[in-house]
Amino acid sequence: MRLSSSYFFLTLLLFVAYSSYSQLPQEEQLNVRVSKEVWMGAVFHSNGFGVNLDIAKFKTYKKKSLLHLELINMKHNKEYKMLGFGDESAKKYVYGKLNYVNVFRVGIGRRKLIFEKFRNNGVQFTANVSSGLSLGCARPVYLQIYKRDFNGVPIAVVPERYDASQHGYYDIYGRGPRFRGLFEYSFNPGIYFRAGLESDYSVVPEIIQSIEVGIAVDAYLNEIEIMANNSPSYYFATLYLNFSLGNKFY
């Protein structure tokens, strides 16, 4: 009799649990079954732009582990394009710019669901946090430089690596070849931290279509110099806006 009562009680518990799950909103049931999320993004930040890739794997219903990959360029806030001396048809250049700087980030973090959507046309809010390695890649700037005769008359224009101590405004014709200096990169290792709030507005449950706003900080072992006559820096702090598109896998 006691055994029969135990079976009855266990059956009742299973029935209640199943009924509770079956009454969950459809979106929530789908979220519970999500094992992985993958999305790509275009990021615009306060000092440039870039692209990124994120992969999130199931940890709990509202928390996922995150792998973040990102490649961006880093400009100086005093950069200003101008015409060279003597010929307005020449390509514009940034006076005083010493190096083009790109940043590659790879790190791990957490993805936490803060507010889920309860209907297809709703909005879901998620917090994304990651940290890891940041590699600063600096490539020297080449400009078209006037070569003059003994009387100071220009006789040729040649590409040279920009040197603030030798090249003044009247020595510069314009921007140099786009890919000159491509094999002269210097690499500076460091770390980064990135945190943002993501708003997913997709109307299809399996699709990620989102906008994220946040802050990122990169810190390096050695100083990185972008502009002449401006102090080089060990770190860069930027605000970003990220547009992403991806997919959920069950």
N, C-alpha and C positions, 0 to 999 in steps of 0.2 A: 504494500500500500504506500509506504514511504517512498519506494523506488518509483512508483507510478507518479506520485506527486512531484518528485524531482524532475522527471522527464517533462511533465506538463509545465512546470515552472520554467525550465530551460527553453522549451518550445515557445512559450509566451514571450520570453526575453528576446529571442531571435526574431520573432514576428514584429515586435515593437521596434527593434533596431532596423529591420528591413523597411518597415513602414516609414520610419523617420527619414531614412536615406532617400526613399522614393518620393518623399514630399519636399526634398530640397529643390530650390530653383534650378532649372536646367543649366544655367551658366555656372552655378556653384558645383554641380555634379561634374561638369566638364573640367573645371579647374582642379578638382581633386584628382582627376585622372591624368593631368598634364605631367609628363616625365621630363621634358626638355623644351626650352625655348631658344630660338636662334634669330637674331635680327642684326641688320646692317644699318649704319647711320651716316648722315652727313652732318658734321659739326661746324658751327661758326662760333668762334670765341673772340674775346676782346683784343687779341693780338694776331688773329689769322683764321685759318679754317683747316679742315681735314676730313678724314673718314675713319670709321671704326667698325668693329665686329664684336658682338657679345653673345655668349653662350651661357644659359642658366639651366642648372639641373636640379631636380626635385630633392628637397631636404625635408621640409614639412609642407603642409597645405599652404601656409602663408610665407614660408621662407625657402629660398633657393640659394645654392652656391653659384657664384658668378665668375666667369672668365672674361677678361676685357682686353682687347687688342685695339690700338689706335695709332694713327700716323697723322701728324699735323705739322703745319709750318708755324714759326714763331717770329713775328715782326716786332720792331721797336715802335713805341708810340710816337716817336718824332720823325718817322719816315715820311718823306714828301717827294713825289716825282717832279722832275723839272727837265727843261730842255738844255742840251749842251750848248757850248759857246760856238757861234759862227754859222750854224746851219739848223734851221728850224725843222728840217725834214729828218734829222737824226732821231734815233729812238730815245725816249725819255729814260732817265735813270734816277736813282735815289742818291743825292749828294751826301757823302759821308758814310755810306753803308759799306762795312768791311766784309761781312759774312752773311750768307743765306743760312738760316737755321731751321732744321727739321727735327721733330721730336717723335721718337717711337716709344710707346708705352705698352707694357704687358704686365698684367697683374690679376689677382684674384680678389673676390669680395663676396658681398651678400646682396640679395635682391629680396625685399620684403614688401608684401602686399599690405597697403594701408587702408584702402577703401575700394571694394570691388563693385563692379557694375551689376545691377539687378535686372537690366533689360538690355537688348541688343544696341539700342541707341544711347546707352548711358556712357559714363566715363569712369575709368578705373585709374586709381593713383597708386604708384609704386615708388619706393625709395631704393636707389641703386648706390652702393658704396663699394669702391675698390681701391687697392693700393698695390704697389709692386715696383718693378724696374722701369726706369726712364732713361733712354739713351739720346743725348743731345748730339746732333750731327751738324757740324758747321762746314760750309763750303765757301771758299773765298770769292769775292766779287771781282769780276773783270770788266774793265771799261775800255772804250775806244779812246786812245790818247794821241794828241798831236805830237808829231816829231818835227822839230824846227831846225833851220840852218843857223849859221853863226850870226845872222842878222835878226833872228827871232821870227822868221817867216815860216809858216807851216808848209812842210814839203810832203808829209805822209801822215796817215792815221793807222795806228797799230793797236791790237788788243794787249793790255797789260793788267796785271793784278793791281787793284786800287791800293795806293799808299798815300795816306793823308798827309804825310810829311813831304811828299814829292809832287803830288797831283792837286793843283788848285783848280778853281772854277774855269780859268782860261786855258787850262791844259786838257780839258775833257770835251771830246766831240759828242759822245753819247754812250748808251749801254753797249757792253761787249757781247760776244757770241753767247747765246743762251746756255749752251752746254759746256762752255769753257770752265775748267776747274772741277769737272765732274769726278775726276780721280784724285782730288786733293782734299778729300774730306778729313776732318779730325773728329774723333769721337770722345764724348765725355759721359761716363756712366753716372747715374744718380737714382733717385727714387721719386715716386709720385704718390699723390693722394687725390681721389676724385669722388665727389658726392653730389647726387642730383635727385630731383623729384620728377618722376615721369608720369605723364598723362596719356593713357591709351584710349583713343576714341574710335577704334575700329568697330564696325557693325557686324563683322563676321567673327565668331568665337575663336576660330583657328588662326586668325591673322592678327599680327601686332602692327599697329599703325599709331605712332606716338610722337609726342613732343616732350623733351626733357630739358630742364633748366638746372644749372648747378655751378659749382666752383671746382677748379683743379689747381693743384700746386705741384711744381716740379722743383727739386733741389739737386744740385750736382756737386761732385767732388772738386771740380775746378771751375773757375769763372768762365762765362761765355760772353764774348764781345760781339755785338751786332753793329753798333754805330761808333765811329771815331768821335773823340772828344766827349764821350758819354761813358760813365762808369760801367764796366762789365759787371755781370751779376752771377751770383751763385744759385739764384732761384727765380722762378717766374710764377706769378699767381694770376689766374685768368677766370673770367666768368664765361660760361658757354651756353649755347642753345643748340640742341641736338634733335634732328628729324630722323626717325627710324621707321623701317619696314621689315617685318619678319614673320615667322611662323611658329606655331605651337605644335608639339608632337605628343601624341598620347601613347 
